[in-house]
Amino acid sequence: MIALAQDNRYGLRAAIYGRREAETVYQALIGQPYCHPVPSCQLGVFGTISVNRPRSESWVGAFVSKPVGGYGYSGWIWEPEGDTLKLKQGPKLLSLETSRKPDEAETKN
């Protein structure tokens, strides 16, 4: 089952149901806890995984106070760094990642 899940180009979210083996599957598939730089698109891991919880519970607070997002073709950010763009993947708090710093004129008011 782990190999089947890892053979996927999308890594947004997974749901696992089971007993002791559910924790083993979780550990094999979970990515890092927050968005981070990666050398290339990371396949075979997921950004958000719920274990023995229905979707209605696991998505409470998503997008506002709980990071969401993933890996592979499901979760990437290009972050400017000088004259280049840095690829980042993993769950992110969208309200933070999509905000911008105020420019100087806005801070003087």
C-alpha positions as CSV (number, residue, x, y, z in Angstrom):
1,M,0.0,0.0,0.0
2,I,2.9,2.4,0.8
3,A,4.5,1.8,-2.6
4,L,1.2,2.5,-4.4
5,A,0.7,5.8,-2.5
6,Q,4.3,6.8,-3.2
7,D,3.9,6.1,-6.9
8,N,1.9,9.2,-7.3
9,R,2.8,12.6,-8.7
10,Y,0.3,14.4,-6.4
11,G,0.9,14.8,-2.7
12,L,-1.7,17.1,-1.3
13,R,-3.6,15.0,1.2
14,A,-4.0,11.4,2.3
15,A,-6.4,9.7,4.7
16,I,-5.4,6.5,6.5
17,Y,-7.6,4.1,8.5
18,G,-6.4,1.2,10.5
19,R,-4.8,0.1,13.7
20,R,-1.1,-0.1,14.5
21,E,-0.2,-0.3,10.8
22,A,-1.8,3.1,10.2
23,E,1.0,4.8,12.1
24,T,3.6,3.0,10.0
25,V,1.9,4.1,6.8
26,Y,1.7,7.7,8.2
27,Q,5.4,7.8,9.0
28,A,6.3,6.5,5.5
29,L,4.2,9.1,3.7
30,I,4.3,12.3,5.7
31,G,6.5,15.2,4.5
32,Q,8.0,18.0,6.6
33,P,5.6,20.0,8.9
34,Y,6.0,23.3,7.0
35,C,6.9,24.6,3.5
36,H,10.6,24.3,2.9
37,P,13.1,24.7,0.0
38,V,13.6,21.6,-2.2
39,P,16.0,21.0,-5.1
40,S,13.2,19.7,-7.3
41,C,9.6,18.6,-7.2
42,Q,9.3,16.0,-4.4
43,L,7.1,13.0,-5.2
44,G,6.0,10.2,-2.9
45,V,5.2,12.2,0.2
46,F,2.1,14.1,1.4
47,G,1.6,17.4,3.1
48,T,-1.4,16.6,5.1
49,I,-2.4,13.2,6.4
50,S,-5.3,12.3,8.7
51,V,-5.2,9.1,10.6
52,N,-8.6,7.6,11.6
53,R,-10.3,10.9,11.4
54,P,-13.1,11.9,9.0
55,R,-12.5,14.8,6.6
56,S,-15.0,17.0,8.5
57,E,-12.7,16.9,11.5
58,S,-9.3,17.0,9.9
59,W,-10.0,20.1,7.8
60,V,-11.2,22.3,10.8
61,G,-9.2,25.5,10.7
62,A,-7.6,24.7,7.3
63,F,-6.4,27.7,5.2
64,V,-6.7,30.1,8.2
65,S,-5.0,28.7,11.2
66,K,-3.8,25.3,10.0
67,P,-1.2,24.7,7.3
68,V,-2.4,22.8,4.2
69,G,-0.8,21.9,0.9
70,G,1.5,19.3,-0.3
71,Y,4.2,18.0,-2.5
72,G,4.6,16.9,-6.1
73,Y,2.3,18.6,-8.5
74,S,-0.1,19.5,-5.7
75,G,1.9,22.0,-3.7
76,W,4.6,24.2,-4.8
77,I,5.6,27.9,-4.3
78,W,8.2,29.8,-6.3
79,E,9.8,32.3,-3.9
80,P,11.9,35.1,-5.3
81,E,15.4,35.1,-4.1
82,G,17.5,37.8,-5.7
83,D,17.4,37.3,-9.5
84,T,16.2,33.7,-9.2
85,L,13.2,31.7,-8.0
86,K,13.5,29.2,-5.2
87,L,11.2,26.1,-5.2
88,K,9.5,25.3,-1.9
89,Q,7.0,22.5,-1.1
90,G,5.0,21.3,1.8
91,P,2.1,22.4,3.9
92,K,1.7,26.2,4.2
93,L,-0.5,28.6,6.0
94,L,-2.0,30.3,3.0
95,S,-3.0,33.5,4.9
96,L,0.7,34.0,5.6
97,E,2.3,32.8,2.4
98,T,0.0,34.9,0.1
99,S,0.4,38.1,2.1
100,R,2.9,40.7,1.1
101,K,5.0,43.1,3.1
102,P,3.6,46.7,3.0
103,D,5.7,49.1,0.9
104,E,7.3,52.1,2.5
105,A,4.5,54.6,1.5
106,E,1.9,52.4,3.2
107,T,3.8,52.3,6.5
108,K,4.1,56.1,6.7
109,N,0.3,56.6,6.9
